[in-house]
Every structure is written in C-alpha cells, then in structure tokens.
C-alpha cells in the first residue's frame, strides 16, 4: 500500500493507492466523501450505544412497576396505597438524590474510595446522560428492595429518609468501589490480574439492598401477630396472589435488560453476542432456580409440601439475582448449575430468616437479594469461562474467589453499619415505626386518605345483591359489626 497519508492525498488531484497489486485512483472529492462516511459511521455507533442504554433503562425503570405489584399483592389490602406510593417515591427520591449527590459519588473523578465531581450534573458531558440514566435506575432498584422488607409498619417519613440516604450515598460509594476503574475493588491485586467480578450487580445492587432490607426489618421488629407468645409463626397472607404474580413476571422481563444492558454498549464487534449470552444465562438460571425451589418446597424439606406459586416466583428471581455477577462469562450449563443452587439458597435463607432469626420480612427480600447475591458473588470466580476454578485450578483462580469474597463481605459490612446507624437513629427519634393502632387498622386511611379498595365503590346497584357490599360497609360505619383484628 502507498505510504501517502490521507492528508497527503487531499493535496493531489488524482491520489493513487495500491491494494493487492490493483491500481486504484481516488480523487480528493471521493476521499472527502469517505471521510464523511467514516464520521457518519462513528456517530451512528455512538448514537446506537446511547439508544441501547436508553431502551435498557426504560425496561429497568419498568421493574419499579413489577416491584409495586409484587409488594402490593403480598401485603394486606389495608396497606396497598401505602406500599404503592412508596414504590412511586423510590423513583422520585432517587431522581433527586442520585442527580445531586449519588452520581458524583459513584462516577465522578475521585480516589479509590469515592468520587467527587459532577455535583447537580454541573459540567456533565451531554453524551454521557444515557449512562447517567442507566445507573440511576439501578440505584432506584437497590432502594426498592428495602421497601418490601419493612412493609406494613414503617413510618412514611422514615422511608423517605432512608431512600434518599441509600441512593444518594450508601449505594453510590459501593458503585465507585466496584465499577469505576480507580475503585479499590476494580483495581484489585496482582497488578490488576485479580479484580472484583460483578458484571450486573449481584454484590453491588443485591447484597447491598438485601443487607439494608434485613437490617431495617430487624430494627423495625415483626408485624403485630406475626409470632405468638411462644415464638410460633403465624402466617400473614397477602391479599392478591394474581397481583404478586403479575409483578413477578414484570421483574423477570426486566432482569433480561438489567443484565444484558450492563455491558453498556452494543456497537463494538462481539457486543451483540455478549448481550445475548447474558440474557440467555439469565433465563436459564431463573428457570432452574424455579424448578429447584418448587421441588424442594413440595418435598417438604424446609417447605410446606405444596406446589407454591410464590415460592416458585421468588426462587426464579433469586436465580436471576445470582447470575448477575457473571452472566456475560458463563457457558449456559454453568448458568443452569448456578440457578439450581440459587433455588436451594432461597429456600434456606427464607427459612433461616423467618423461622430461626424471627425477622419478619414480608416479601422475602433478604432471601432473594442477600441470599442470591452472596451465592452469585461466590459463583462468578468458580464458573467464569476459561478462568474460573472449574476450568483452571490454580493460585490465581483461588485469589479471584478470595477477592470476590472480600468484596462481597465489604459491601455487606459497609451496608450493615450504615443501615444500623440510619435505622437505629430513626428508631431512637421515634420516627421508624407507626403506632400499634394505625398498624392494626391499616396505613392507607390515616396516612394517605385513600383506600385501595373502598368497599362503598363496589356493587352494580341493581337490587339487594348488587348493593351487598355497600350495605355491609354501612353496617361497619354504624358500628353494627366488629372487624376482627382491627381491619380487613
């Protein structure tokens, strides 16, 4: 090929190049057109990456709807409005906190511990807003995990405070550790040959969210009537299995984009294959986790010997949580194995938290997210393609496992300490839990003035049967009937 540079060609009316002994003539005009085409391709690639992140962000945002329906169905009807507005405000509070403080702490220029640039998006490059959007919906997801564990008895103001703190500081610092090049977990040891393996957040999102959820539920204490005087568990059933199932299905869909979108771009060679592999592994892990959770529950080992829909759904979600850490690296068979063990992890953690520790977690958020996240962080350095322990039994692969364990425990410890300070301070100030009277009657009316299912709104009005619920409501209002347990 000719040694003339493209800049030299533009000075020659009939520039010449030699390609495989073929004499090719390129005019300066044609060369300019090629340069324009090259610039167009570069711009198209950049915009394609932006579009990819925007679409993935929208689906992860839609997971808030899934959390809302799942949690709404899992609580009693007297607390539905309360749980729905909390899920709504997860987005709103996170939007303010992450814009003002969270993103700078997470992705601003900084040191190995924390970032400190782009406060209130000052000086933020416009081409990076898609990245901001994707990271924001991750932060909101971490906050939403907590809402299920503290459902039906947490003060509304306390919820606003801890959501702001989690998305504005607690979560962003961990993000900086693991996902910024200068973060100490990302830097790793052995000159960068051993780094923290967490592609889509088994540790960063789910261990953090699960640990905060457990700490909040622990300091709040159980709901009234959850445990009798002898410590025996009394089941408090949610009011709508269909709503919970709908929410779960939305979350299963969202996880595909949650994990696949974590690559952050789609325009480079091989990107499509990596995204597709991440999604396939997410499906397989969730599927195998659902089967093992269902089977173990039916067998009766730490289960109720039933074909339980809710157990199956939560086990599947646990499988998708577990595969997050290495979904871009696993062969499909490894994702299946990880999912199978994730189903077992869910059953174990659900039993351990409820029946051994007597911590009331209405949504099993601890079992799904903390249990699944811990297993995911362990699984990544074991099953990672070509470099995992099952492929390479060496000191190096052992160090990768040790570093991931250290990272997972550091995230859990950081979260536990800050959560104890936060929830403990709210409890000391009397702001953490509603009064016993409000808890017994339900939070919807006294806190929000909006019943999710106002009885007087039901009925078709044609005859006695059509007005049955309205008449029943009138009797309640007159004091003619007593409501067992203080509410519906």
N, C-alpha and C positions, 0 to 999 in steps of 0.2 A: 504493500500500500504506500502511496505517496507520503512523504514526510511533511508536506504542507499542512499547516493548521487550518481550521475552518476560518480563522480571522484572515489568514493569507489568501484563501480562496475568494473572499469577498472583494479583494483588490484586483482580481484577474477576471476579465470579462468572460473568458471561457476556461474556467478552472478544470483541472484534469485529475482523476483518481484512477488507480489501478486496483482492481479487485479480481483475484483469481485469474490473472492474465487477460482480463477483459478490459478494453479501453472504454471508460465511461466519461462522458462530458457532462459537467454540471455548471450551469450558469449561475451567476451571482443571485439572480432572481429566484431560481429554484432553491438555492441554498438558503435564502431568506425564508422561503416557504417551509423548508424542512425545519428551520429553527423555530418558526411559529408553531409548526405541528408538534415539535418536541415540547414547547412551552404549554401547548394545549393539553397534551397527554399528562404532563406533570400536574397541571391544575386539575384535570379530571381525576387523577389519582388522589390528590389531596381532598377534593370535594367528595369523592366516593368514600374515603375514610370518615369524613365528617358525617355523611349520610348514614353510614353503618352505625356509628356511635349514637346518632340521634334516634334511629329506629330501635336499637337495643335499649336505649334509655327509656323510650316510651313504654316498652314491654315491661321493663323492671319497675317503672313507675306504676304500671297497671297491677303489679304484685301487691300494692297497697290495697287495692280493691279485694284481692284474694285474702289478705290478712284480715281485712274488715269483715268479710262474710264468714270466714272461718271462726274468728273470735266471737262474732255476733251469734252464730249458731251454737257455739259452745257455752255461752252464758245463759242465765235465765232471762226471760222476756222483760223483766222489770229493770234490767240493766243494759238493754240493747242500744238505746240512744247514747248512753254514756260511752260505751265501747266504740261506737261508730264515730263520734266526734273526736275521740282520742286518736283514732286512726287518721281522720282527716287532718288533725293538727300536727301529726307526725310530719307530714309534708310541709305544712306552713312553718312550724317551728324550725325544722331542719333547713328550710329555704333561707330563713333569716340567719340562723346560726352558722350554717356552712358558708354562706356568702360572706358574712362579716369576718368570721374567725376560722372556721373549720378548714376551708381550702388553703388559706395561708399556712396554717399549722401543718397541714398534710403535704402540700406540694409546692410551697414557696421555697425559695432559696434559703438554706439554713445549714445546720450541722447534723451530726449523726443521730441526734435525739428529736429535733423539732425544726419546723420551717418557720420563716418569719418574713414573708413577702406576699404582696397582692391583697393587703387588707381592704375589705369592701370592694374588691376587684380593681383597685387602683393600679394602673399600669399593666393591666392584664391584656395579653395579646388576643386579638379578636379570633384568630384561627384556633385558639385553644378552648373556646367556650363549649364545644361539643364534649371535650374531655371533662370540663367542669360539670356539665350536666350528668354525664355517666357516673362520676364519682359522687355527686350529690344524691342520686337515687340509691346508691349503695349505702350512704350514711343514713338515709331515711329508713332503709331496710333494717339496719342494725338497731335503730331506735324502736321500730315496730315490734321487734322480737320481745321486748320487755313488756309491752302492754298486755299481752296475754297472761303472763305470769302473775301480774298484780291486779287482774281483773276483779271487778265486783266489790272492791273495798278500798281502792286507792283514791285519795283526795285529788280533785281535778287540778288544783294549783301545784301540787307535788308533781303531777305528771308533766305539766308544762316546764317546770324547773329541771327535772332530770332529762327530759328530751333535749332541751337547749344545751345542757352541760354535756350530754353524750355526743351530740352531733357537732357541737362547737369546739370540744376539747378532747374528751376521752378517746373517741374513735379516730379523729384525725391524727393524733400523735402515733397511734399504733400503725396507721396507714403509712406514715412517714418512715417508721422503722423498716417496714417490710417491702414497700413498693416504690420508694424513692432510691435512686442509685447511691446516694450518700447515707441512707439509713443504716443503722448498725446491723440489723438483721440481713439487709440486702447486701451489704459489703461482705459479711461472712468472715470466714477464716481461711487459712491456707492460700493467701493471695487470691481470694475470690473463687477458688475451686469448690468451696463448700459454702453455699448460700441458703437462705430460707426458701423453701419450696412451698408456695401457696399461690397458685395461679389465680383463683377466683374467690378466695376468702374463707376457706374452712376455718382458719385461725383468725384472720383479721376481722372478718364480719361475724362469724358464727360463734367462735369461742368467746369473743368479746360480748356479743349480745346475749349469749346463754349464761355467761357468768354474771352479768349485770341483772338478768332476769332472776336467777337463783338468789342473788343477794337481796334484791328487792322483795321477793316473796318471803324470804327468811325473816327479814326485819318487819315486814307487814304482819306476819302471823297468818294462820289459816282463816278462811271464811267461817262465819258462825255456823255451827252444825256440821262442819267437815269431819271432825273427830269427836267421839263421845268421851265421857269421863274416863273410860278405861283405855283410851287411845285407839279404839277401833275405828276404821274408816267408814264413813257414811257417804255414799255416792251422791254427789250433787250434779244432776244431769243438766246438760244444756237444753235449750228449748226447741232447737231445729237442726236435726241431722242433715236435711237437704241443703240448708244454708251453709253449714260447715263443709259439706262435700263440695258444693259449688266453689267456695273459697279455696279449698284444697286443690281442685282441678285448675283453677286460675294460677295458683302458685306453681304447680307442676309445669304449666306452659311457660310461666315467667322464668323459671330456672334454666330453660334452654337458652334464652337470651342473656340471662345473668352470667352463665358460664361461658357460652360462646362469645359473647361480646367482650369478655375480659381480655381478649387479645388486643383490642384497642384499634385495630386497623384491618383492612380487607384487600388492599391494593398491591401488596407485595407478593412475589412468587411464593406459592405454598400456603398463603393465608387461608384460602378457601378450604383447603384440606384440614388445616388445624382447627378451624371453627367447626367444620362438620364433625371431626373426630370428638371434639369437646362435647358437642350436642349428643352424638351417639352414645358416648360414655355416660352422659348424664341420664339418658333414657335407660340404659342397661342397669346402672347402679340403682336407680329408683325402682325399676321393675323387680330386680332380685331382692331388694330390701323389702318390698311389699309382700313378696311370697314368703320370705322367711319370717317376717313379723306376723303375718296371718297364720302361718303354720304353727309357730311356737305358741301363739295365743290360743289356738284351737287345741293343741296338745295339752295345754293346762300348765305348762312349766312357766311360772310367773305370769300366767294369764287366766282368763275366765272361761276357757273351753268353748268359746263362741267364734263364729265367723264374723269378726268385728270389722265394720267399715271404717270406723275412726282409727282403730289400731293400724289397719292396712294403710290408710292415708298418711298417718303420721310416720309410719315406718318408711314409706316411699319417700317422703320429704327428707327423712334422715339420710336415706341413701344418696339423695341429690346433694345434701349438705356435705356428706363425707367425700364425694368425688370431686368437689370444687378444687381441692388443693392441687390435683394433678391431672385434671380431665383432659388437658392438652397433651399429656405424655403417655397415658396408659394405652396398652393394647386392649381391645374390647373385653377379652377374657379377664383381664385384671380388674376392670370396672365391675364386671359381674361378681367377682370374688369380694371386692370391697363392698358392694351393695348387699351381698348376702350377710356379711358380718355387721353391716350397718343396721340391718333389721334386728339382729340379736342385740346390738348396742342399745337401740331404742327400748326394747322390752326391758333390758336390765336397768337402764337409767330411770325409766318411768317407775318401775317397782322400787328402786333404791330411794329415789327422792320422796315418793309418796308414802310407802309403807315402812321404810326404815328410818329416814330422817324426819318424816312427818312435816314436810314442807309442802304447802298447798300451792300447786302450780296448775291452774285450771286448763291450760292449753298444752301442757307437757312441753313448754318451750325449752326447759332445761334439758330434757331428754333428747329432743330433736336437734337443738342447736349446739349446746355444750357437748353432749354425748357424741353427736355426729361429727362436730368439728374436731374434737380430740382424736377420734379414730381417723379422720381424714388427714390430719397433720402427721400421724404415725404412718399411714398407708403410703403417702407420696414418696418418701425415700425408699420404701420397701419395693414398690411395684413400678416405679418410673422406668419407662422403656430404656433399655441398654445400660442405665447407670444405677438402677435400683438394686437392693440387696439380693433379690431373687435372680438377677442377671449377673451381678458382679459381687462376689463375696470377698470383700477387701476392707482394709482400714479406712479407705476413702469413703466407701458406701456406708460404713458404720458411723463415720463422722457426720455424714449428711443426716442420718437418722438422729444422732445426738443433737445436732444443731437445730433440727426441726422440733425436737422435744423441748430444748431450751427455749426456742422461740414461742412455742405454744404455752409453756408454763409462764413465761414472762408476760405474755398477753393476759393470761388468766389472773396472774398476781396483780398486775397493773390495774386491771378492771375491778378486781375484788376489793383492793384497798380504796380506790377512789369511790366505788359504789358504797362501801361501808361508811365512808365519811359523808357522802351525799345523803344516803337514805337515813343514816344514823342522825345526821343533823336535822333532817326534816322530821324525824320521829321525836327528837328532843324538843323541837319547836312546836309540836302538836299539829303539824301540817301533813303528816303522811297518810293517816287513815281516817275514814269517815266515822261518824258516831255509830254506835250499835243500832240505834233506832232507824237511822237512814239506811244502814246496810240491810236491816231486816225488811224494810218496806221497799227498798229499791232506790237506785240513784237517779233514775230518769226524771221523775217528777220534781223532787226537791232541788236537784242540781241544774236541770235543764228545762223543766216545764213542758216537756214533750214526751208523751208516752209513745213507745214504738208501736204498740198495738192497742189503741184506745178502744175499750170494749163497746162504747156507745156508737162507734163508727161501723159496727158490723150489723148485718141483717138486711133483708130486702124490703121490709116494711109491709109486706102483704100478709096480714094475719098474725095470729099468736106465735106461730113457729118462726116467722120472719123477724119478729121483734124479740125473740127469746133472749138474746144476749143483751139487748138494750134494757129489757125488763130486769134481767139479773143484775146489771150494773146499777139500776135504780134502787134495788133492794140493798146492795152493798152501800150505796150512798146514804140510805136511811138508817143504816145500822142494823138491818134485819138479818144479815148474815155475817158471820165472822170468817176472816181469811186465815186459814191455818198457816202458821209460820210467818205471818206478817206480810204476805203479798203473794203474787202469782209466781 
